[in-house]
Amino acid sequence: MKKHMLRLTLLAFVTLSVFSSCKKDKDDDKLAVNAENLIGNYKLADLKMKVSGVGEESILSEFEECEKDDVYQLLANNVFKVVDEGKKCENDETTEWSLNGNKITLETSAFFIYGDFEVVSLTKSQLVLSLTMSEGGNTITYTVILKR
C-alpha cells in the first residue's frame, strides 16, 4: 500500500511539474524595439489623451468612421503608408518614418498629432506609442494603441 501511495504521489508531482512548466510567460510576446520588429501592418485600436490635472480619455470617437478602418504600414526602407481600407474617405498617404533608440518619428498627421513618439511597448500583437507636448500652459500626453 505504501508503494502504491508513493507512486501516486510521485505521479501527481510529475504531472503538476509538467503543467506548471508549460505555463506561458507574458513576457514571451515582448519584442525588442528595432526596425525589423516594428515593420508590419497595424490598425488603430485606441487614441487616448491626458491633459495635466485632468484624467485620461479616449478620443477615438473624434475619428470619422471611414478613418477607423485604415491600415497603418511601417515598411522597410523607412516608408510609412496609411491605406484607406473599407469605407473610403481620403486618399492613401505615403511618407517616412525613422527610429532613434525607442523614439519613432512619423512624418504624418494620421493620428491628428505628429512628432517623435516614444515606443511604450511592442509585442507580437500590439504597438503602444506615446507623445507628450505642451500647449497653452498644459502638458498633453497622447497614447496611440495599434493592433497588428
Secondary structure as UniProt FT lines:
FT   HELIX           2..21
FT   HELIX           26..29
FT   HELIX           35..38
FT   STRAND          40..51
FT   TURN            52..53
FT   STRAND          56..58
FT   HELIX           60..62
FT   HELIX           65..68
FT   STRAND          71..75
FT   HELIX           76..78
FT   STRAND          79..83
FT   STRAND          93..100
FT   TURN            101..102
FT   STRAND          103..106
FT   TURN            110..111
FT   STRAND          115..123
FT   STRAND          126..135
FT   TURN            136..137
FT   STRAND          138..147
//
